Amino acid sequence: MRLKAKIFVASGGLLLSVVAPAGIASAQPDVGPIVNTTCSYPQVVSALNAHDPAAAAQLTGSPFVSGWIQNFLAQGPAERTRLIQQVQNQPGAAQYTGLVLQVANDCNNY
């Protein structure tokens, strides 16, 4: 399940806007910056590398994770929200929320 948590990390550039949809529990973090990112995959990787080189290495070293992130970035907000909700339900995903939000908030700088 750790791989899915890493997917969530990368999703931030997705990593990484709008307020979270009403269906998400209030205990969940605001995923708006992630859902509405305009960053490209290279920007996400660059931002992730700046914040956490080890996580960036795992992202770029996994064709599955890289593909998931690229697919995520190609989707619209509704599908991104659905994908995030799936990943949030994975054990360990919450520990990456801060990193994902950092990447989402500044990936446009790369």
Secondary structure, DSSP 8 states (H G I E B T S, - for coil): -HHHHHHHHHHTT--------TTS-TTS---HHHHT----HHHHHHHHHHH-HHHHHHHHH-HHHHHHHHHHHHS-HHHHHHHHHHHHTSTTGGGGHHHHHHHHHHGGG-
